[in-house]
């Protein structure tokens, strides 16, 4: 079991998956959760309800270390768009945007 510092918070948002992809048979939506250090804004860990472990690991590698206090949300989303080319790309980006917006509102 992972242990997260008491300064971390968890936010998650969901977006509808395209019906033609395999993941949609298991999940109707994709969820992207971010564990964020609330003092620094740094993304510590990522959860994503994608079908393959490789996709989950890849998303983690793209997002971990990004800083929500210092970086523009659109820059983070654009990085995902440039690097992740799965059929769920649009849904993943919508979910990430929703998660970041929920954190910023909080």
QUINOR-V658475 format. One record per residue. OMEGA is omega in radians with two decimals (NA if undefined). Layout:
omega:OMEGA
omega:OMEGA
This chain:
omega:3.10
omega:3.04
omega:3.11
omega:3.14
omega:-3.13
omega:3.10
omega:-3.14
omega:3.08
omega:-3.11
omega:3.07
omega:3.12
omega:3.01
omega:-3.07
omega:3.05
omega:-3.10
omega:3.10
omega:3.00
omega:-3.04
omega:-3.06
omega:-3.13
omega:-3.10
omega:-3.12
omega:-3.12
omega:3.08
omega:3.10
omega:-3.08
omega:3.03
omega:-3.11
omega:2.98
omega:3.08
omega:3.05
omega:3.12
omega:3.13
omega:2.97
omega:-2.96
omega:2.99
omega:-3.03
omega:3.13
omega:-3.07
omega:-3.07
omega:-3.10
omega:3.06
omega:-3.07
omega:-3.12
omega:-3.05
omega:2.95
omega:-3.11
omega:-3.08
omega:3.07
omega:-3.00
omega:-3.05
omega:3.09
omega:3.13
omega:3.12
omega:3.11
omega:-3.13
omega:-3.14
omega:3.12
omega:3.10
omega:-3.11
omega:3.12
omega:-2.96
omega:-3.11
omega:-3.12
omega:3.09
omega:-3.06
omega:-3.09
omega:3.09
omega:-3.04
omega:-3.06
omega:3.08
omega:-3.13
omega:-3.11
omega:3.07
omega:3.11
omega:3.12
omega:3.14
omega:3.07
omega:3.10
omega:3.13
omega:-3.13
omega:-2.99
omega:-3.10
omega:-3.06
omega:3.05
omega:-3.14
omega:-3.13
omega:-3.05
omega:-3.09
omega:3.14
omega:3.12
omega:-3.14
omega:3.09
omega:3.14
omega:3.10
omega:3.13
omega:3.11
omega:3.13
omega:3.13
omega:3.11
omega:3.11
omega:3.11
omega:-3.12
omega:3.10
omega:3.12
omega:NA
